[in-house]
Amino acid sequence: MRKVVLDRAICLKAGQCFYLQPSVFKADAEGWPEIIVGDLDDETFEAADSAAEICPSGAIEIIDE
């Protein structure tokens, strides 16, 4: 199983993830990215991987469990 994780300690709250990949992320009430999917299927994997590539702080990672 693949999952997306977000390191809030290094996140800049730039919003690229939830603006460009709303199938995987949304903004919470304070503007922090929030992951809205559990295990990644093929479609959400592509979206999460794209978000990880564009994240300016490198806070998004895909892990295998």
C-alpha positions as CSV (number, residue, x, y, z in Angstrom):
1,M,0.0,0.0,0.0
2,R,1.2,3.5,-0.8
3,K,0.4,6.5,1.3
4,V,1.1,10.2,1.1
5,V,2.6,11.9,4.2
6,L,3.1,15.6,4.9
7,D,5.8,17.0,7.2
8,R,4.1,20.1,8.8
9,A,7.4,21.0,10.5
10,I,8.9,22.0,7.1
11,C,5.7,22.9,5.2
12,L,5.6,26.5,4.0
13,K,1.8,26.5,3.6
14,A,2.4,27.6,-0.1
15,G,-0.8,25.8,-1.0
16,Q,0.4,24.3,-4.3
17,C,-0.7,20.8,-3.2
18,F,-4.3,21.6,-2.5
19,Y,-4.6,24.1,-5.4
20,L,-3.2,21.7,-8.0
21,Q,-4.2,18.3,-6.5
22,P,-7.6,18.7,-4.8
23,S,-8.3,15.0,-5.1
24,V,-5.6,14.4,-2.5
25,F,-5.3,17.6,-0.4
26,K,-7.4,20.3,0.9
27,A,-6.7,23.4,3.1
28,D,-7.8,23.3,6.7
29,A,-9.3,26.3,8.5
30,E,-5.8,27.7,9.2
31,G,-4.5,27.2,5.6
32,W,-2.5,24.1,6.4
33,P,-2.6,21.3,3.8
34,E,-4.7,18.3,4.9
35,I,-4.5,14.8,3.3
36,I,-8.0,13.6,2.3
37,V,-7.1,10.1,1.0
38,G,-5.9,7.0,2.7
39,D,-4.2,4.4,0.5
40,L,-3.3,5.7,-2.9
41,D,-4.8,4.1,-6.0
42,D,-3.3,4.7,-9.4
43,E,-5.1,7.9,-10.0
44,T,-4.4,9.5,-6.6
45,F,-0.8,8.2,-6.6
46,E,-0.2,10.3,-9.8
47,A,-1.7,13.3,-8.2
48,A,0.2,12.9,-4.9
49,D,3.4,12.3,-6.8
50,S,2.9,15.4,-8.8
51,A,2.3,17.4,-5.6
52,A,5.5,16.0,-4.0
53,E,7.4,17.1,-7.1
54,I,6.1,20.7,-7.0
55,C,6.2,21.2,-3.2
56,P,8.6,24.1,-2.6
57,S,9.6,22.8,0.9
58,G,9.8,19.1,0.0
59,A,7.3,18.4,2.8
60,I,5.3,15.8,0.8
61,E,6.5,12.2,0.5
62,I,5.0,9.0,-0.8
63,I,5.7,5.9,1.3
64,D,5.1,2.2,0.9
65,E,3.7,0.3,3.8
